[in-house]
Amino acid sequence: MKLKTIISTLVISAFVSACTNLDIPPINLLGEKDIYGSSEGVMSNMARIYSRLPIEDFKYHYPTGFNYSGTQYKQMACLTGEAVGRDTQAADNEGFSYWDEGYAQIRDINMLLEKVPLYASAMSESSVKMYLGEARFARAYTYFALVKRYGGVPLVETTIDYPASVDMEGTHLFRASEEAIWDFISSDLDYAIENLPENSPAKGRVNKFVAAAFKSRAMLYAGSIAKYNTVSEVQDQNGTSVRLCGVPANRAKDFFKEAYDAATLVVDAKKYSLYKGLWKANDPVAQYNNFKNMFLSETPENIFVKYYDMINSTHDFDQSVQPNQTKSGGNDSEINPTMDFIEMFDGIAKNENGQFKNIDANKYLLFNSPLSAFANAEPRLRATVILPMDSYRGQTIEIRRGIWTGDASNGIAPLANEGDVGNCNQLTDPNLKLASSLGSNPVIALNPGDPNGSTMRAAGINGPVSNWDFGNVGGIYLRKYLRESGATNGFNSTQSWIELRYAEVLLNQAEAAYELFQAGDTGANYRGVAYANINSIRERAGATLLSSETALNNLEVIRTERRKELAFENKTYWDLKRWRVLHEEQNNRRFRVLNSFYATDAQKYFLSVKFQEPRGGYQYIFTYDTRYYYQPIPSSEINKNPNCKQNPGF
């Protein structure tokens, strides 16, 4: 087979399969002209670059890195309070370093940027512009992954040809200022916006609006660091003082304006829109189906997508996250949304403390079904999570902590004092029937004495149970991104990862706009833009609309909307870091979970809210270490490069 045919086949495979890792021969085997002297060759190299973009998708595993091929026992959502997980026992940080992988990617990108112009005559002008624009986007994307982890890093704009052109000392680069890295990212993205076409030439490839959407994300992050970060690590570099960590506060407004302008470019183009294909006004069921199906479909909201398919690349999201009830082997229940998260949603009855109202006059409220307690919640909630006794894959998902067999004629008093941190198996109420494990799950007669009466398992099919076991540990399951059909075991999941969608662009624009409004910028009706964007998202979600611009009177309104809309999309963790509030939210923190109990006498459910129960010797207490707002530079880099200064605290 001719080399051109081989490369063409690889390129087609790359972009059909979401740019997964390819066994493409390296340049030293094919030769420089083979790789850079034709569109097919350049695309084979570009496919490798796409495949290594640091996208935090289904295969991102914070203990081990990107494109992880093992079982996802730990999930990023369990680091943020969005959810609790059996295997995420305390506040944690990435257990891997992206440093070497990032700079290997940057070297390949720089090589392409240098070589393609040398062979430009062999390709069309539009193709050359496209390749260079894609490469600059990929370089910005890679530096973004580095700077949000480490702050200022060495700025490498060209390939370092060691030992042919530089000696060892020439490889000992200083770290650039964090500010300089953010400006460099902005510059690369501006180039990409200017040179990329408006329409992607193939699935999984970027266009100018992808670059603009990503710029709105990156510059919003930069503005937040300038405004909210307090760390300032400075290094003397041959007589020049360089701030490695942190950005001057007076740059916040600049970066917020860049974020706003980039988002505005996407919005004004009207190429993308909020998906409302199944949506109907005043129809909660339609609004629920619309939001639920959006993550499993090709929609006009999708801006940049990483595709999966059974032939080239799969993942195990369904296996990791599904209910115990639907699994056919393997894992389950790694993401269990918390009540701290659920309480953000509109339409849930609240007590005087602003928390879920499950008690009145010191007695539990009783419900025909746990679902009844959330009947008036905005439809986006049910589309995001699976509540106890809700439906999934045609089944009623039976989530129950236990059964209470006492006399309910005078109501049911709380099982434990508020603030109790123990396991439910420590409760002494003789009427409370619990399961120690899913394999030791007692069957309770609902009508004692009636030999033909119905029965119920104490912990249902999914738990929670008292001991360490599979099954639910938080009383609720995640629904977002779960398929309604198909295999649930192993690496058989093929749903695509939506890395950038239009709702995020609207939220980026809204947040940047409100920051500019607060800063006194009068260049536009910034609060009006933020108000319109938030209401557009809330309308689609079925939430209560803000009554007026003046009702948008603080950033928390926007931040909460962002946390609801982008939940479980691996965005919240970085939002909490850039806002510098993670240490405030997690200071000896236990997250609250929902326990559903069935009362046999009343033939109704009551719902208990308590802290996540200790299991397997783990207390599940979260305290974020502020040192990790900037992660440590790998010791291997520090040891070999005397000019590379370590981040503070390490």
C-alpha positions as CSV (number, residue, x, y, z in Angstrom):
1,M,0.0,0.0,0.0
2,K,1.3,3.5,-0.9
3,L,2.4,5.7,2.0
4,K,-0.2,8.3,1.0
5,T,-3.0,5.8,1.3
6,I,-1.7,4.6,4.7
7,I,-1.7,8.1,6.0
8,S,-5.1,9.0,4.6
9,T,-6.6,6.0,6.3
10,L,-5.0,7.0,9.6
11,V,-6.3,10.5,9.3
12,I,-9.9,9.4,8.5
13,S,-9.8,7.0,11.5
14,A,-8.5,9.7,13.7
15,F,-11.3,12.2,13.3
16,V,-14.1,9.6,13.1
17,S,-12.9,8.2,16.5
18,A,-12.6,11.5,18.3
19,C,-8.8,11.7,17.6
20,T,-7.9,8.7,19.7
21,N,-4.3,7.6,20.1
22,L,-2.9,6.5,16.8
23,D,0.1,4.3,16.0
24,I,1.4,6.7,13.5
25,P,5.0,6.2,12.5
26,P,7.2,8.9,14.0
27,I,9.0,11.5,11.8
28,N,12.3,9.7,11.9
29,L,10.7,6.7,10.2
30,L,8.7,8.5,7.6
31,G,11.0,11.4,6.9
32,E,10.3,15.1,7.3
33,K,8.9,15.6,3.8
34,D,6.5,12.6,4.2
35,I,5.0,14.2,7.3
36,Y,5.0,17.9,6.4
37,G,5.1,17.9,2.6
38,S,1.5,16.9,2.0
39,S,-1.9,17.5,3.5
40,E,-2.2,13.8,4.3
41,G,1.1,13.8,6.1
42,V,0.3,17.0,8.1
43,M,-3.1,15.6,9.0
44,S,-1.5,12.4,10.4
45,N,0.6,14.5,12.6
46,M,-2.3,16.8,13.5
47,A,-4.3,13.7,14.5
48,R,-1.6,12.8,17.1
49,I,-1.8,16.3,18.5
50,Y,-5.6,16.2,18.7
51,S,-5.4,12.8,20.4
52,R,-3.3,14.2,23.1
53,L,-5.3,17.4,23.9
54,P,-5.7,17.4,27.7
55,I,-9.4,17.1,27.7
56,E,-10.9,16.2,31.1
57,D,-13.5,13.8,29.7
58,F,-14.8,10.3,30.6
59,K,-11.3,9.0,30.5
60,Y,-9.7,11.7,32.6
61,H,-8.8,10.1,36.0
62,Y,-7.5,12.7,38.4
63,P,-5.2,10.2,40.3
64,T,-3.5,9.0,37.0
65,G,-4.1,11.4,34.1
66,F,-5.6,11.7,30.7
67,N,-6.9,8.9,28.4
68,Y,-6.9,6.5,31.4
69,S,-7.8,3.0,30.4
70,G,-8.6,1.6,33.8
71,T,-11.8,1.5,35.9
72,Q,-12.8,5.0,37.1
73,Y,-13.0,4.4,40.8
74,K,-12.4,8.1,41.6
75,Q,-14.4,10.9,40.0
76,M,-13.6,14.6,40.0
77,A,-17.2,15.4,40.9
78,C,-16.5,13.8,44.3
79,L,-13.8,16.5,45.0
80,T,-16.2,19.4,44.7
81,G,-19.3,18.6,46.8
82,E,-21.3,17.8,43.7
83,A,-21.3,14.2,44.8
84,V,-19.8,11.7,47.2
85,G,-18.2,8.5,46.2
86,R,-17.3,5.3,47.9
87,D,-13.7,5.5,46.7
88,T,-13.1,9.3,47.2
89,Q,-12.6,9.5,51.0
90,A,-11.2,13.0,51.5
91,A,-10.1,16.2,49.7
92,D,-7.5,15.2,47.1
93,N,-5.5,16.6,44.3
94,E,-4.3,15.3,41.0
95,G,-2.0,12.4,41.6
96,F,-0.1,12.8,38.3
97,S,2.0,15.6,36.7
98,Y,1.1,16.9,33.3
99,W,4.5,18.7,33.0
100,D,6.4,16.2,30.8
101,E,3.3,15.2,28.7
102,G,2.4,18.8,28.2
103,Y,5.9,19.8,26.9
104,A,6.1,16.8,24.7
105,Q,2.8,18.0,23.1
106,I,4.2,21.5,22.8
107,R,7.3,20.3,21.1
108,D,5.3,18.4,18.5
109,I,3.1,21.5,17.9
110,N,6.1,23.8,17.6
111,M,7.7,21.4,15.1
112,L,4.5,21.5,13.0
113,L,4.4,25.3,13.1
114,E,8.0,25.5,11.9
115,K,7.8,22.8,9.2
116,V,4.5,23.4,7.5
117,P,5.4,26.8,6.1
118,L,8.5,25.2,4.6
119,Y,6.3,23.0,2.4
120,A,3.4,25.4,2.0
121,S,3.7,25.3,-1.8
122,A,2.7,21.6,-1.8
123,M,-0.7,22.4,-0.2
124,S,-3.5,24.9,-0.7
125,E,-3.3,28.2,1.0
126,S,-6.5,27.5,2.9
127,S,-5.2,24.2,4.1
128,V,-2.0,25.8,5.4
129,K,-4.0,28.4,7.3
130,M,-6.2,25.7,8.8
131,Y,-3.3,23.6,10.0
132,L,-1.5,26.5,11.5
133,G,-4.7,27.7,13.2
134,E,-5.4,24.3,14.6
135,A,-1.8,24.0,15.9
136,R,-2.0,27.4,17.6
137,F,-5.3,26.4,19.2
138,A,-3.8,23.1,20.4
139,R,-0.8,25.0,21.8
140,A,-3.0,27.4,23.7
141,Y,-5.1,24.5,25.0
142,T,-2.0,22.8,26.2
143,Y,-0.6,25.9,27.9
144,F,-4.0,26.4,29.6
145,A,-3.7,22.9,31.1
146,L,-0.2,23.8,32.4
147,V,-0.9,27.3,33.7
148,K,-4.0,26.5,35.6
149,R,-2.0,23.8,37.4
150,Y,1.4,25.4,37.9
151,G,1.1,29.1,37.3
152,G,4.0,30.5,35.2
153,V,5.8,27.8,33.3
154,P,8.7,27.9,30.8
155,L,7.5,29.6,27.6
156,V,8.7,27.5,24.6
157,E,7.7,29.1,21.3
158,T,10.1,27.1,19.1
159,T,11.6,23.7,19.1
160,I,14.7,23.3,21.3
161,D,17.2,21.3,19.2
162,Y,19.4,19.7,21.8
163,P,22.2,18.9,21.4
164,A,22.5,20.0,17.7
165,S,21.8,23.7,18.3
166,V,21.9,24.3,22.0
167,D,23.9,22.8,24.9
168,M,22.6,21.5,28.1
169,E,22.6,25.0,29.7
170,G,20.4,26.2,26.9
171,T,17.7,23.8,28.0
172,H,17.6,25.2,31.5
173,L,14.8,27.6,31.0
174,F,13.4,30.0,33.5
175,R,9.6,29.9,34.2
176,A,7.8,32.8,32.6
177,S,5.5,34.9,34.6
178,E,1.9,33.6,35.0
179,E,0.7,36.8,33.4
180,A,2.9,36.2,30.3
181,I,1.5,32.7,29.9
182,W,-2.0,33.9,29.9
183,D,-1.1,36.6,27.4
184,F,0.5,34.0,25.2
185,I,-2.6,31.8,25.3
186,S,-4.6,34.8,24.3
187,S,-2.3,35.5,21.4
188,D,-2.4,32.0,20.1
189,L,-6.2,31.9,20.3
190,D,-6.4,35.2,18.5
191,Y,-4.3,33.7,15.7
192,A,-6.6,30.7,15.6
193,I,-9.7,32.8,15.5
194,E,-8.3,34.8,12.6
195,N,-7.1,31.9,10.5
196,L,-9.5,29.0,11.2
197,P,-12.6,28.7,9.0
198,E,-16.1,29.2,10.3
199,N,-17.1,25.6,9.7
200,S,-15.1,22.6,10.9
201,P,-13.9,20.4,7.9
202,A,-14.6,17.2,9.8
203,K,-16.1,16.0,13.1
204,G,-13.8,16.6,16.0
205,R,-11.8,19.4,14.4
206,V,-11.9,23.0,15.5
207,N,-13.1,26.1,13.8
208,K,-12.8,29.8,14.6
209,F,-15.8,29.7,17.0
210,V,-14.3,26.8,18.9
211,A,-11.2,28.9,19.4
212,A,-13.3,31.9,20.5
213,A,-15.4,29.8,22.9
214,F,-12.3,28.3,24.4
215,K,-10.8,31.8,24.7
216,S,-13.8,32.9,26.7
217,R,-13.1,30.1,29.1
218,A,-9.3,30.7,29.4
219,M,-9.5,34.5,29.8
220,L,-12.3,34.1,32.4
221,Y,-9.9,31.9,34.3
222,A,-7.1,34.5,33.9
223,G,-9.3,37.3,35.1
224,S,-10.3,35.3,38.2
225,I,-6.7,34.6,39.1
226,A,-5.9,38.3,38.8
227,K,-8.8,39.3,41.0
228,Y,-9.0,36.5,43.6
229,N,-5.6,34.9,43.9
230,T,-3.5,36.0,46.8
231,V,-0.3,33.9,46.2
232,S,2.7,35.8,44.9
233,E,5.8,33.8,44.2
234,V,8.6,35.9,42.7
235,Q,11.9,34.8,41.3
236,D,15.0,36.9,40.4
237,Q,16.0,36.0,36.9
238,N,19.3,37.7,36.1
239,G,18.3,40.9,37.8
240,T,14.7,40.9,36.7
241,S,11.9,40.1,39.2
242,V,9.4,37.7,37.7
243,R,6.1,36.8,39.4
244,L,5.7,33.1,38.8
245,C,2.4,32.6,40.7
246,G,-0.4,35.2,40.4
247,V,-1.4,37.9,38.1
248,P,-1.4,41.7,38.8
249,A,-4.8,42.7,40.1
250,N,-4.9,45.6,37.6
251,R,-5.1,43.0,34.7
252,A,-8.3,41.5,35.9
253,K,-10.5,43.9,33.9
254,D,-8.4,43.3,30.8
255,F,-8.8,39.5,31.0
256,F,-12.5,39.7,31.8
257,K,-13.0,42.0,28.8
258,E,-11.2,39.5,26.5
259,A,-13.4,36.7,27.8
260,Y,-16.5,38.8,27.2
261,D,-15.4,39.8,23.7
262,A,-14.6,36.2,22.8
263,A,-18.0,34.9,24.0
264,T,-19.7,37.8,22.2
265,L,-18.1,36.7,18.9
266,V,-19.7,33.3,19.3
267,V,-23.0,34.6,20.4
268,D,-23.3,37.2,17.6
269,A,-22.4,34.7,14.9
270,K,-25.7,32.8,15.8
271,K,-24.1,29.6,14.6
272,Y,-24.8,27.8,17.9
273,S,-27.8,27.9,20.2
274,L,-29.2,26.4,23.4
275,Y,-30.8,23.1,22.5
276,K,-34.6,23.2,22.8
277,G,-35.5,20.5,20.3
278,L,-37.9,18.7,22.7
279,W,-38.6,21.7,24.9
280,K,-42.1,23.1,25.5
281,A,-43.1,26.1,27.6
282,N,-44.9,25.2,30.8
283,D,-44.3,21.5,30.2
284,P,-41.9,20.0,32.9
285,V,-41.9,16.6,31.2
286,A,-40.8,18.0,27.9
287,Q,-38.2,20.2,29.6
288,Y,-36.9,17.2,31.5
289,N,-36.6,15.1,28.3
290,N,-35.0,18.0,26.4
291,F,-32.2,18.5,29.0
292,K,-31.7,14.7,29.6
293,N,-31.4,13.9,25.9
294,M,-29.1,16.8,25.0
295,F,-26.0,15.0,26.3
296,L,-26.7,12.0,24.1
297,S,-27.4,13.7,20.9
298,E,-25.9,15.9,18.1
299,T,-27.4,19.3,18.8
300,P,-26.8,22.9,17.8
301,E,-25.5,23.5,21.3
302,N,-22.4,21.4,20.7
303,I,-19.3,23.5,19.9
304,F,-16.4,21.1,20.4
305,V,-16.9,17.4,20.9
306,K,-14.7,14.4,21.5
307,Y,-16.3,11.4,19.8
308,Y,-16.2,7.8,20.7
309,D,-17.3,4.7,18.8
310,M,-17.1,0.9,19.3
311,I,-14.5,0.5,16.5
312,N,-11.8,2.9,17.6
313,S,-12.3,4.1,21.2
314,T,-14.7,3.5,24.0
315,H,-14.9,4.3,27.7
316,D,-16.5,2.9,30.9
317,F,-18.6,5.8,32.1
318,D,-21.8,3.7,32.3
319,Q,-20.1,1.0,34.2
320,S,-18.6,3.4,36.7
321,V,-21.7,5.5,37.4
322,Q,-24.7,3.3,36.7
323,P,-27.0,2.1,39.5
324,N,-26.1,-1.2,41.0
325,Q,-29.6,-2.3,39.8
326,T,-28.7,-2.1,36.1
327,K,-25.2,-3.5,36.1
328,S,-24.3,-6.7,34.4
329,G,-20.9,-7.0,36.1
330,G,-18.1,-4.7,36.9
331,N,-18.4,-1.4,38.9
332,D,-21.2,0.9,39.8
333,S,-22.3,3.9,41.9
334,E,-19.1,6.0,41.9
335,I,-21.0,9.3,41.7
336,N,-23.7,10.0,44.2
337,P,-25.0,13.6,44.2
338,T,-25.2,15.3,47.5
339,M,-28.0,17.2,49.1
340,D,-25.6,20.2,49.2
341,F,-25.8,20.1,45.4
342,I,-29.5,19.3,45.1
343,E,-30.5,22.3,47.3
344,M,-29.1,24.7,44.7
345,F,-32.1,23.9,42.5
346,D,-35.3,25.9,42.4
347,G,-38.7,24.5,43.5
348,I,-37.5,22.5,46.4
349,A,-39.2,23.2,49.7
350,K,-36.7,24.8,52.1
351,N,-36.6,25.3,55.9
352,E,-35.7,28.4,57.7
353,N,-32.0,27.6,57.2
354,G,-32.4,27.4,53.5
355,Q,-32.0,23.6,53.5
356,F,-34.3,20.9,52.2
357,K,-37.4,20.7,54.3
358,N,-38.0,17.1,55.4
359,I,-39.2,17.8,59.0
360,D,-42.2,19.8,60.4
361,A,-43.0,20.2,64.1
362,N,-40.1,17.8,64.9
363,K,-41.7,15.0,62.8
364,Y,-40.7,13.7,59.4
365,L,-42.8,14.8,56.5
366,L,-44.3,11.7,54.8
367,F,-44.5,11.1,51.0
368,N,-46.1,8.5,48.9
369,S,-42.8,8.3,47.0
370,P,-39.5,10.1,47.6
371,L,-40.1,11.7,44.2
372,S,-43.0,13.6,45.6
373,A,-40.6,15.7,47.7
374,F,-39.1,17.0,44.5
375,A,-42.3,17.3,42.4
376,N,-42.0,21.1,42.0
377,A,-38.2,21.2,41.4
378,E,-37.0,22.6,38.1
379,P,-37.0,19.8,35.5
380,R,-33.2,20.2,35.0
381,L,-32.8,18.5,38.4
382,R,-34.4,15.2,37.4
383,A,-32.6,15.4,34.1
384,T,-29.3,15.6,35.9
385,V,-29.8,13.1,38.7
386,I,-31.8,9.9,39.4
387,L,-33.8,10.5,42.6
388,P,-35.0,7.5,44.7
389,M,-37.7,5.6,43.0
390,D,-37.3,7.5,39.7
391,S,-37.1,5.6,36.4
392,Y,-34.0,4.6,34.4
393,R,-33.7,2.1,31.6
394,G,-37.4,1.2,32.1
395,Q,-36.9,0.3,35.7
396,T,-37.8,2.0,39.0
397,I,-34.5,2.6,40.7
398,E,-35.0,1.4,44.2
399,I,-32.7,3.4,46.5
400,R,-33.5,3.0,50.2
401,R,-31.5,3.2,53.4
402,G,-33.9,1.1,55.5
403,I,-37.4,0.3,56.6
404,W,-39.1,1.6,59.8
405,T,-41.7,-0.7,61.3
406,G,-43.0,1.4,64.2
407,D,-46.4,3.1,65.0
408,A,-46.7,6.2,62.8
409,S,-50.1,7.3,64.1
410,N,-48.4,10.2,66.0
411,G,-45.8,10.9,63.4
412,I,-42.2,9.8,63.2
413,A,-39.6,11.7,65.2
414,P,-36.1,12.2,63.7
415,L,-33.9,9.1,63.9
416,A,-30.9,11.0,65.0
417,N,-29.9,14.5,66.3
418,E,-29.0,17.1,63.8
419,G,-25.3,17.0,63.0
420,D,-25.0,13.3,63.8
421,V,-21.9,11.9,62.0
422,G,-22.2,8.3,62.8
423,N,-23.3,5.3,60.7
424,C,-27.0,4.5,60.8
425,N,-26.2,1.1,62.2
426,Q,-25.3,2.8,65.4
427,L,-28.9,4.0,65.9
428,T,-30.7,2.0,68.6
429,D,-34.3,2.3,67.4
430,P,-35.6,-1.3,67.4
431,N,-38.1,-0.4,64.6
432,L,-35.3,0.5,62.2
433,K,-34.4,-2.3,59.8
434,L,-31.1,-1.9,57.9
435,A,-28.9,-3.9,55.6
436,S,-25.2,-4.4,56.5
437,S,-24.4,-5.2,52.8
438,L,-26.3,-5.9,49.6
439,G,-25.7,-9.6,50.2
440,S,-27.1,-9.4,53.7
441,N,-30.2,-7.4,52.9
442,P,-33.2,-8.5,55.1
443,V,-36.6,-9.0,53.6
444,I,-39.2,-7.2,55.7
445,A,-42.9,-8.2,55.8
446,L,-45.0,-5.1,55.2
447,N,-48.0,-6.7,56.9
448,P,-46.7,-8.9,59.7
449,G,-49.0,-11.9,60.4
450,D,-50.3,-12.1,56.8
451,P,-48.6,-15.1,55.1
452,N,-49.6,-13.7,51.7
453,G,-48.6,-10.2,52.4
454,S,-46.1,-8.2,50.4
455,T,-42.4,-7.8,51.4
456,M,-39.7,-5.3,50.8
457,R,-35.9,-5.5,51.0
458,A,-34.5,-3.2,53.6
459,A,-32.0,-1.5,51.4
460,G,-33.8,-2.0,48.1
461,I,-31.6,-3.1,45.2
462,N,-29.1,-0.3,45.4
463,G,-28.6,0.5,49.0
464,P,-27.2,2.5,50.8
465,V,-26.0,-0.2,53.2
466,S,-24.0,0.1,56.5
467,N,-20.8,-1.6,55.5
468,W,-18.3,-1.2,52.7
469,D,-19.9,-2.6,49.6
470,F,-20.9,-1.8,46.0
471,G,-24.1,0.2,45.6
472,N,-25.2,3.7,46.4
473,V,-23.6,5.7,49.3
474,G,-25.4,9.0,49.0
475,G,-29.1,8.2,48.3
476,I,-29.1,9.6,44.7
477,Y,-27.6,8.6,41.4
478,L,-26.2,10.7,38.5
479,R,-28.3,10.7,35.3
480,K,-26.4,13.2,33.1
481,Y,-24.6,11.4,30.3
482,L,-25.8,7.9,31.2
483,R,-27.2,6.0,28.2
484,E,-30.7,4.6,28.3
485,S,-29.7,1.4,26.5
486,G,-26.7,-0.6,25.5
487,A,-24.1,-2.5,27.5
488,T,-23.4,-1.4,31.0
489,N,-20.3,-3.5,31.7
490,G,-16.7,-2.9,30.9
491,F,-15.4,-0.4,28.3
492,N,-18.5,-0.5,26.1
493,S,-19.7,3.1,26.4
494,T,-19.6,5.3,23.3
495,Q,-21.4,8.5,24.2
496,S,-19.5,11.5,23.1
497,W,-17.9,14.1,25.4
498,I,-19.1,17.6,24.9
499,E,-16.0,19.6,25.8
500,L,-17.5,23.0,24.8
501,R,-21.2,23.9,24.5
502,Y,-23.1,27.0,24.0
503,A,-24.5,27.2,27.5
504,E,-20.9,27.5,28.8
505,V,-20.3,30.4,26.4
506,L,-23.4,32.2,27.7
507,L,-22.3,31.6,31.3
508,N,-18.7,32.8,30.5
509,Q,-20.1,35.9,28.9
510,A,-22.5,36.5,31.9
511,E,-19.8,36.1,34.5
512,A,-17.3,38.3,32.6
513,A,-20.0,40.9,32.0
514,Y,-20.9,41.0,35.7
515,E,-17.3,41.3,36.7
516,L,-16.9,44.2,34.3
517,F,-20.1,45.8,35.7
518,Q,-18.8,45.5,39.2
519,A,-15.5,47.0,38.1
520,G,-17.4,50.1,36.8
521,D,-16.8,49.5,33.1
522,T,-19.5,51.4,31.1
523,G,-18.5,50.1,27.7
524,A,-21.8,48.1,27.4
525,N,-24.9,47.2,29.3
526,Y,-23.0,44.4,31.0
527,R,-25.5,43.6,33.7
528,G,-28.2,43.5,31.1
529,V,-26.3,40.9,29.1
530,A,-25.6,38.8,32.1
531,Y,-29.3,39.0,33.1
532,A,-30.5,37.9,29.6
533,N,-28.0,35.0,29.5
534,I,-28.9,33.7,32.9
535,N,-32.6,33.9,32.1
536,S,-32.1,32.1,28.8
537,I,-30.5,29.2,30.6
538,R,-33.0,29.2,33.4
539,E,-35.9,29.2,31.0
540,R,-34.5,26.2,29.2
541,A,-34.0,24.5,32.6
542,G,-37.5,25.1,33.7
543,A,-36.2,27.3,36.6
544,T,-37.7,30.5,38.0
545,L,-36.7,33.5,35.9
546,L,-35.0,36.5,37.4
547,S,-37.6,39.2,37.6
548,S,-35.4,42.1,36.4
549,E,-31.9,43.2,35.9
550,T,-31.7,44.5,39.4
551,A,-32.5,41.0,40.7
552,L,-29.1,40.0,39.4
553,N,-27.4,41.7,42.3
554,N,-24.4,39.5,43.1
555,L,-22.0,37.1,41.5
556,E,-23.4,34.2,43.5
557,V,-26.5,34.1,41.3
558,I,-24.3,33.5,38.2
559,R,-22.0,31.1,40.0
560,T,-24.8,29.0,41.3
561,E,-26.4,28.9,37.9
562,R,-23.1,27.8,36.4
563,R,-22.7,25.0,39.0
564,K,-26.2,23.7,38.2
565,E,-25.9,23.9,34.4
566,L,-22.4,22.5,34.1
567,A,-22.6,20.0,37.0
568,F,-20.7,16.8,36.4
569,E,-18.9,18.1,33.3
570,N,-15.6,18.4,35.2
571,K,-15.8,22.2,35.2
572,T,-16.8,22.9,38.8
573,Y,-13.5,21.8,40.3
574,W,-11.6,24.4,38.3
575,D,-14.2,27.0,38.9
576,L,-13.8,26.6,42.7
577,K,-10.1,26.8,42.2
578,R,-10.1,30.0,40.1
579,W,-12.6,31.7,42.5
580,R,-10.2,30.7,45.3
581,V,-13.1,29.4,47.4
582,L,-12.3,25.6,47.5
583,H,-10.6,26.0,50.9
584,E,-13.6,27.9,52.3
585,E,-16.1,25.3,51.1
586,Q,-13.9,22.4,52.3
587,N,-12.7,23.2,55.8
588,N,-13.3,20.1,57.9
589,R,-16.4,19.6,55.7
590,R,-18.7,16.6,55.6
591,F,-21.2,16.5,52.8
592,R,-24.8,15.8,53.3
593,V,-26.7,12.9,51.7
594,L,-30.3,11.7,51.4
595,N,-31.5,8.6,53.2
596,S,-34.9,7.3,52.1
597,F,-36.9,5.2,54.6
598,Y,-40.1,3.3,54.1
599,A,-42.6,3.4,57.1
600,T,-44.7,0.2,57.0
601,D,-47.4,1.5,59.3
602,A,-48.0,4.7,57.3
603,Q,-47.2,3.0,54.0
604,K,-45.2,6.1,53.1
605,Y,-41.6,7.3,52.8
606,F,-39.8,9.7,55.0
607,L,-36.5,11.3,54.0
608,S,-33.6,11.8,56.4
609,V,-30.7,14.2,55.5
610,K,-27.4,13.5,57.3
611,F,-23.7,13.6,56.8
612,Q,-22.1,10.9,54.6
613,E,-21.7,7.9,56.8
614,P,-18.3,6.5,57.7
615,R,-17.6,3.2,56.0
616,G,-14.6,0.9,55.7
617,G,-12.7,3.0,58.3
618,Y,-13.1,6.2,56.2
619,Q,-14.6,9.3,57.8
620,Y,-15.2,11.3,54.5
621,I,-14.0,14.6,55.9
622,F,-12.8,17.2,53.3
623,T,-10.2,19.9,54.0
624,Y,-8.6,21.5,51.0
625,D,-4.9,22.3,51.3
626,T,-4.4,25.8,49.9
627,R,-0.9,25.0,48.7
628,Y,-2.6,23.1,45.8
629,Y,-4.0,26.2,44.2
630,Y,-0.6,25.8,42.5
631,Q,0.5,22.3,42.1
632,P,4.1,21.2,42.7
633,I,6.5,21.3,39.8
634,P,7.8,17.7,39.3
635,S,10.9,17.1,41.4
636,S,12.6,15.6,38.4
637,E,12.3,18.9,36.6
638,I,13.6,20.8,39.6
639,N,16.5,18.5,40.0
640,K,17.6,18.8,36.3
641,N,16.9,22.5,35.8
642,P,18.5,24.8,38.4
643,N,16.6,27.8,36.9
644,C,13.2,26.2,37.5
645,K,11.9,27.4,40.9
646,Q,9.5,25.2,42.9
647,N,6.0,26.5,43.8
648,P,5.5,27.7,47.3
649,G,4.9,25.1,50.0
650,F,6.6,22.3,48.2
